[in-house]
Amino acid sequence: MKKLGLDVLEMVVAVDEAGSFVRGAQSVHRSPSAVSMQIKSLEAVLGKPLFSRDTRNLTTTAEGKTLADYGRRMLAMREEAWASVVRPQIEGRVTIGVPDDYISSLLPQVLGKFAAAHPRVEVRVIGQPSSALVSMLKDNAIDLACLTKVRGVAGERIRFEPIIWAGSATRKVWEERPLPLAVFAHGSTARDHAVRALQRENIKFRMSYESPSFLGLLSMVDAGLAIAPLARCSIPRRLVRLSQAEGLPLLDDVEVVLARSARSRRPPCDYLAEQILAEWKE
């Protein structure tokens, strides 16, 4: 039971959610080797594997999923216990804007912990492209925004996020020329990076699908009709991450920042901003 401490459970949860020892280790601010060693030690004590590893993929076993689910609940209780002692009970409402591709991959863990620690704070999430969130911040329509840094917005750096080509595992559409692309609408930094990189390498391409919808892009990629330049954190495990080995150019990272509106100087906003920076910042 001593091997089942909260620190180790946090590592199990992080690796399960990231689908990678490297990215999981980053989220708990430990080295990949330290996380791997702790989890191997726990697996030895349990007598069961928590993760299945091969040269390309990492999957969580049924036992690993069970332990990760318990771990999430226990970690949430720790956050709630800490907040109930060291912080006053706060009430209010926070409206946060986040692009769709960051919502599913980055936000659930943060909001789950925040809700457990501050049950009297109502959180409203608005999914919009980064370019649209800038004007919403200026108009005080939202309190906080986690967005790709664009011109006209100042914010605290959270991380540099790699942009990766994503394709279907069932159809090698990336071998077609002109190359079919599924991209966000004009104003998307990932789109701009992709276009510049392809033009630099003289690779002919066509816009097969343009939409502000992240799910729309995933549908095209899943169907094997196009590839898409996506934030690494948002790429589902079922898709193939493409690189120079498939004849595609490397893409520049994007800078993810936390920005605040003028009306956000309130305790609920302060605490959520603090939670986001603690969870996401690298």
Beta strands, then each sheet from edge to edge (+ up, - down):
strand 1: 51-53
strand 2: 58-60
strand 3: 92-98
strand 4: 121-127
strand 5: 144-148
strand 6: 156-161
strand 7: 163-167
strand 8: 179-183
strand 9: 205-210
strand 10: 228-231
strand 11: 240-242
strand 12: 254-260
sheet 1: 1+ 2-
sheet 2: 4+ 3+ 5+ 12- 6+
sheet 3: 10+ 7- 11+
sheet 4: 8+ 9+
end
